[in-house]
Amino acid sequence: MLMISGAILILLILSAFFSGSETALTAASKPLMHQLDTQGNRRAALVNRLQERKGPLLGAILIGNNLVNILASALATSVLIGLFGEAGIAYATILMTLLIVMFSEILPKTYAMHNADRFALAIAPVMRPVVRLFSPLTWATQIIVRGVLGLFGMSLNPDEPFVAATEELRGAIALHEGDDKAVQNERAMLHSVLDLAEVEVEEIMVHRKTVISVNADDPADVILDQILASPHTRLPLWRGETDNVIGVVHVKEILRALNNREGDIEALNFEALATAPWFVPETTRLLDQLDAFRTRREHFALVVDEYGSLMGVVTLEDILEEIVGDISDEHDIAVPGLNPQPDGSLIVDGQFTIRDLNRQMEWSLPDEEAATIAGLVLHESRRIPEEGQVFIFYGFRFEILRRQRHQITSIRLSPPRNTEEAIKENIESSPQGIETK
């Protein structure tokens, strides 16, 4: 009796070991184990190798766990039948169920779940020979499983991931909890890095309407005054019409030329000082454009559409601002575009981009069809709205405050709350009426 009881106790401990190992090795942090491995931690290297071959690992754990559980139950049943007769079967079932569930499943898995990395590093040297020991049985069971699944028309492709790696990273970033400003900025930056491969240049470029450029046919002193009045170091140089860009002038080249000519402005040839313009399609992805900037060692490109018409300019700083947020220096002209109001609403400039708004406010307004807030209103309303008109799209309230000709310049944006109350309130307060979507 004592020997059998001791054997059952040992088998329950082994069962707890297998259960905890399964949880720890599947829940252990892959980035942490990779980092420890690169630092020379041998146990972390073993964990990585075990995780790379999850099929044999899980197979060995399941075989070992079921083997010790069934053996422990059989021993307990034989003892209790000898003591209580046929009723011993029921007693053994109840007793072993309680022992296995409590001490061999819940207890070790709970501990392993809360100490997954430490547990995985501790048991990795033991699990490796266990996996090798059960490898013949694991291999045989995998063949049988694949054969049975094949009968039902199902196949297992280990090389095809269930979800894209990018989506897995997005989920991990979303789990980075915290409401303070630093954590919000970290989340926004990490999301922006992943978005570089999806966002196109046209969504972040400086539109041609606001691009500062100089006419090559103007007198040299006029061109110099325009360049000095601009906050930028690189400006497009055009002739005849603004679309006909013949070069890009750099302030440093002009200063160098002035120094060589002892300050003689009339001797400056701006066309000769300008570098050849670099045109890129508006559909270029930001990640590709960033690589192109690095390869060509340039910071400035002109964006054109499918017809070759100039759409705007994009710089290396524009792409970096997509990652880290607005970068301003002492020469930048501040353009207020987002003004919070006491009632919780926002006064938003029409040209404020949806991506920047989503990043700052942690909203999820769609930016597939429009790049700016004004563009979103035009796309959803299918019209050019009048001042005072109110719309509700995606639960947000859009009130048109100012319009210059056909351009929406200012919008009052209210975040979602009770939509029915907002609609009722807006119908009563808006002279132009309200439209919802």
N, C-alpha and C positions, 0 to 999 in steps of 0.2 A: 504493500500500500504506500509506504513512504517513497519507495523507488519510483513507482508510477506517478505519484503526486509531484515528485521532483522533476520527472520527465515532462509532465504537463506544464509545470512552471517555466522550465527552460524553453519549451515550445511556444508558450505565450510571449516570452521575452523576444524570441526570434520573430514571431509574428509582429510584435510592436516595432522591431527593428526594420522589417520590410515595409510596413505601413508608413513609418516616419521617413524612411529613405525615399519612397515614392514621392511623397509630398515635397520633401526638401529639394530633391534633384530636379523636379519639374518647376518648382517655384523660385529656385535660386536665380539671382540677378545675372543675366548674361553679360551686361556691360561691366559689372563689378568683377566677375570671374575673368573676363578678358583682360581687364586692367591689372589684376593680380598676376595673371599668367605672364603678361609682358614684363612684370617686375620680378619674375623668377620664382613665383610660388608654385611648387610642384603639385600640391593638392588642388589648386585652382586649375592647373593644366589637366589633371585627371577628371575633374568635374566637366571641363569643356569637352573632353573626348567622350565621356559618357553621354553628355547632352547631344552631341553630334549624331549618335546612333541610338535614338530614343526607342526604336523598335526592339532591338535586343535587350536594352535596359529594362523597359517596362515588361517585356516578356519574362525575363529572369525574375523580376520582383514578384510578378503575379504568380508564377509557378512556385517560387519559394514560399510565398505567403499562403497560398492555398494548400500546399503540401503540409506545412506545419500546423495549419488550422484543422485540416481534416484528420491528421494524425493525433493531435491533442483531443479532438472530439471523440475519436475512436477509442483512445485509451480511457477517457472519462466514462464513456458508455459502458465499456467492459467492466470497469470497477463498480459502477453503480448498479449494473444488472446483477452482479454477484452479491451486492448488499441488499437490494430491494426487489430483485426479480424483474419482471417485465416493466414495472413502473419506473425502473431505473433509466429506461430510454427517455421518458418525459423529463425526468429530473436532470439527466445529462444534457438534454437539448436546452432546457431553460438555463442551467448553470453555465454552460459553455457559451451560450449566446450573450449572457450578461458579461462574462469575463472577457470574451473576445471584443465585443463592441466597446466596452468601457476602457479596458486596459491595453488592448492591442490595436484599436482603431482610433477612437476619439482622442484619447490622451496623447499618444505619440504624434498624431497628425496635427493636433492643436499646437503642440510645442514646436513641431517642425515648421508649421505655417508662420509662426511668429519669430522663428530663428532659422529661417531657411538657409541663408548663406553660411552661417556658422555650422549648422547641422550637415550641410552638403560637404563642406570642407573636412569635417570630422569623419564621415563615413565613406568618402570617395575611395581611400585605399582598400577598404574592405569590400566595397561593391564591385570593384574591377575583377577580382578573382571569382566572385559569385557569378558575374555575368559570363565569364569564360566557362565556369563549371556547367551552367545551364544552357550554354550556347547550342549544343545539339538538339535539346528539346525545344528551344526557342525557334531554331531554324525549321524544325519539323512542323511546329504549330503554325508558323507563318505561311508555310506552303499550304497547309490544310485550310487556313483562313482565306487565303487568296483564291484557292480553288472553290470554296463555298460561295464567296462573293461573286466569283466569275459566273457561277450558275445563275445568279440573279441579275447578271448584266452590269455588275459594279466592278470598278477597278481602282487600285490604289496607285497614285503617282506621287512618290515622295518628293520629286523635283518641282512639283507645282504647288506654290504656296497658297494657303487658304485665303490670305489677305495680302495685299501689296505691302511691301516693307514701309513705304511712305505713310500709308494709312495707320500702320502699327505705331510709327513714330508720332503721328498726330494724336493718336489716342493716349500715348504716354505723356505728351505735352499737356493735353487737356487734364490729365490727372495731377499735374503740378499745381497743387492747391495753394490758395492764399489770396487775400483781397487787397493787400497793401500795394502801393504803386510799383515797388521794385519787382514783385512777383508778376504783376500784370505786364510790365515792360519785358520781362524775360519770356513770358508766354508769347507775346506779340512778336518778339524778335525770332524766336524759334519757329513759329508758324510762317513768318515771312521768308526765312531761309528755305523752307520746303516749298513755298509758293514760287520761288524764282524760276522753276522749271515749267510753270504753268501760266504765269502772267506774261502778257505781251508788252512790247515796248510802247505801243500806242496808249496803254493804260496809265503810264507814268510820265510820258513825255511832256515837255513844255509846249503848249499849243502855239502854232504860228502866230496867232493873234496877239500873244503876249511876248513873243520873241523879239529881243532888241537886236536890230541889224543895221548895217551902214551901207550907203550907196557909194559905189566906187567912183561914180562920176562927180560927186561933190568935191568942192575944194579941199585941199589937204588940212587946212586949219579947222574947217567944219567937221571933217571926219574925226580929227583928233579930239575936238571938244566933245563929240558924241561918245567916243570911246572912254574919255576921262569921266564923263557923267554917268556912265554905266557901272553897275556894281559887279559886272562880270569881267573875267580876264580873257575870254574868247568870244568873238562876235562874228556872225556870218557876214560876208562881203558879197553884195549883189550888184548886178548891172542891168539896166533896162526895166526889169520887173523883179519883185521880191522873190519869185520862184526861181529866178536864174542866179543861183548862188555860184560864185566863181572861186570862192576861197574862204578861209577862216583866219582872221587876224588875231594874233596873241599880243597882249599888252607888253610882255617882256621883249618880244621881237621889236616892237615899236620903240621902246625905251633904248634898246641896244642900238637901233638905227639912228635915233636922235643923238645919242652919245657919239657915234662915229661921225656924224655930220655936224657936230658942234652946235646942235640945237636948231639947225635950219629946217623948219617945218616944210617949206615949199619943196625941198629936195626929196621928201619922202615919197616912195612909190608903194602905196599900200597893196596893190595887186601883186607886186613882186615879193613883198614881205609875207603875204598870206600863204598858208599851206593849202594843199589840194583838199577840197571838201570830200568827206566820206559819207556816203549815203547808205542807209540801211532800211530794209522793209519794215513797215509798221507791225507786221506779224511776227517779228523776231522775238523769241523768248528771252526773258531777262538773263537766265543762266548762260545762254549762248552769247548774248551781247556782252556780259561780264567777261567771259572767256576771250571774246574778240578784243575788248578793250585791253586786256592783259597781253594778248599776243601782239597786237599792233602798237602797244605802248602809247595809246591815245586815250584822251578823256572826253572827247566831244564827237558826236555823230549827228547827221541830219536825217530825219525820218521822212520817208516818202510812202505814198500809197501805191496801189496796184497800177495806177495810171502815170506814176512818176511825179505827181504833184507833191510839193513840199507840205508836210503835215505839222512839223515841229522839230524840236531838237531834244536829244537825250544825252546826258552826261554820266560819267562814272559816279558822280555825287548823287545823282537821281537814284541810281540802283542801290547805292549804299544806304540812302535814306529809306528805301523800302525795307531794309533790314533793321536799322538802328533807330529809325525815326528822323525827325527834322534835324538837319545840321546847319546851324547858322553861325556866321561870323560877323565881325564889326562892320562889314561892307554890305551885308544883305539888307534888303528892304523888307521890313516886317509887313506881312499881309495878314491881318486878322481874319480868320475864316470860321472860327468856332467859338461862340460866346455863350456860356451857360447862363440861364436866367433863374431868378429866385423860385419860379413856379415849377422848376424841373425841366423846362423845355430848353431848346438850343436855337440860337440864331446862327444859321449856317450860310456861308457864302455859296452861291450856286455852283461855283467851280471847285468847291471842296470835294476831294475824291471820296468815293464810297469806301475804298480800301483803308484810307487814313481814318475815316470815321469809325469803321468797324474795329480797327486796331485800338483806337483811343478809348472807345466806349464799350468794347467787347460785345458788339452787336453782330448780327449776321444778315445784314441787308444784302440782297443779291447784287453782284457786280458783273454778271456775265454779259448783259445787254447794254450796260451803260457804265461809264467810268466815274461820272460826277453825280452829285445829288440832283442838280438841275436836269441832267440827262436821264436819271431814273424817273423823275416826275414826267418828263416829256414822253418817255417810253411807255410808262404805265397809263398815262392819261390819254395818249394818242392825240394830243392837241397842244397848242400853245396857250397856257392858262392866263387868266387875267389876275391882276392884283386883288387880293382879298379872297380868291378861291381857296377852298380847303379840300384836300383829298386824304383818304385813309388807305394806305397800302401796307400790307403785311403787318397790320396792327399799329403802325406809326401814323401820326397825324402830320400832314404837310400843309402849311399855310403859306401862300405866296405873298411875300411882303413887298418886294420891289421887282420891277421888270423894265429893262431898257431895250426898246424896240422889240426884238424877238428873243432876247436873252433874259433868262431868269437870273437875277443877281443876288437875291436874298430870300431865305426860306426860314420859317419858324418850324422846327421839327420837335414833336413831342413823342416820347417813348411810349410803348404799349402800356395800357392799364385796362380798366374795364371798357372794352370796345363799345358795348351798347350804350353806356353812359356817354362816352366820347362822341359817338355819332349823334345822339340826341342833343348834346350840348352844342355841337358844331352846326347842326341844322338850324338851331335857334339863333346862333351868333353870327353865322356867315351870310352876308347878303347875296353872295353868288351861289349859295347852295353847297352841297357836299357830294363827293363821289367816293365810293368805297370799292375796295377790291380785296 
